[in-house]
Every structure is written in C-alpha cells, then in structure tokens.
C-alpha cells in the first residue's frame, strides 16, 4: 500500500521535486540539531515574495550575519548563512 501511495505522489514532476526538497530541508535541520556546535547559534528565517532571507548570531564569534539576498529555498538560505560564518569551508 505504501509503495502505491509513493508511486502516485511521485508521478508528478513538480510534486516530486517539492517532496524531495522538503525532505532535504528536514534532514538539514536534523543534522544541525544533532550537532552541539551548531546549536550554539541563534538564527531566524522568513520567506518574502522574492525568496527566503535570514539572519544568524554566532555565539562563538559574537557576530551577526544577515542575508538579505533572496534564496530559492530555506535550505539555500541556511547554507548561505553557514558559508558567511565559514562553516562550509
């Protein structure tokens, strides 16, 4: 039964893309929450008409990082702020 439901949901390309993007976002959030270093950071994200934006405060560096360039997805916005902090080097 589950396989039938998955096949039905994945039949449409746009729905499949959105489902996989959602799963990827939840995986990213889970990785962050399991990492004690990442949990030392405060952050906020929001979606505007042109895309996702956000800010973060690194407790280790005691700095704020603000991304006002719209990103396509929440995951992209999170990745960009991590890059600004130097976590994706």
C-alpha positions in Angstrom: 0.0 0.0 0.0 2.8 2.4 0.9 4.6 1.7 -2.4 1.4 2.5 -4.3 1.0 5.9 -2.5 4.6 6.8 -3.1 4.2 5.9 -6.9 1.1 8.1 -7.0 2.8 11.0 -5.3 6.0 10.8 -7.4 4.0 10.6 -10.7 4.1 14.5 -11.0 7.5 16.0 -11.5 6.7 19.2 -9.7 5.3 17.4 -6.6 8.2 15.0 -6.6 10.7 17.9 -6.6 8.8 19.7 -3.8 8.6 16.5 -1.7 12.4 15.8 -2.1 13.2 19.5 -1.3 11.1 19.3 1.9 12.8 16.0 2.9 16.2 17.6 2.3 15.3 20.6 4.4 14.2 18.4 7.3 17.5 16.4 7.0 19.5 19.6 7.2 17.6 20.7 10.3 18.1 17.3 11.9 21.8 17.5 11.3 22.0 21.0 12.8 20.0 19.9 15.9 22.3 16.9 16.5 25.5 19.0 16.2 26.2 20.7 19.6 28.4 23.3 17.8 25.6 24.3 15.5 23.2 24.6 18.4 25.3 27.5 19.8 23.9 29.7 17.0 20.7 31.7 17.1 19.0 32.2 13.7 15.8 33.4 12.1 14.5 32.8 8.6 11.5 34.1 6.7 10.0 34.0 3.2 9.2 37.1 1.3 7.8 37.4 -2.3 11.2 37.2 -3.8 12.6 34.3 -1.7 14.0 33.2 1.7 16.1 35.6 3.8 17.6 35.3 7.3 20.0 36.2 10.0 22.1 34.4 12.5 24.2 35.2 15.5 27.3 33.2 16.1 27.9 32.9 19.9 31.5 31.7 19.3 32.4 34.7 17.1 29.9 37.1 18.8 28.9 38.4 15.4 25.6 38.8 13.4 25.3 37.6 9.9 22.5 38.9 7.7 21.5 37.6 4.3 19.1 40.0 2.5 19.7 38.4 -0.9 16.6 36.2 -1.6 17.3 32.5 -1.8 15.2 29.9 -3.6 14.6 27.7 -0.6 15.0 27.7 3.2 17.8 25.2 2.8 19.7 27.5 0.4 19.2 30.4 2.9 20.6 28.3 5.8 23.6 27.2 3.6 24.4 30.8 2.6 24.5 31.9 6.3 26.7 28.9 7.2 29.0 29.9 4.3 29.1 33.5 5.7 30.2 32.1 9.1 32.8 29.9 7.5 31.2 26.6 8.4 31.2 25.3 4.8 34.9 25.8 4.1 
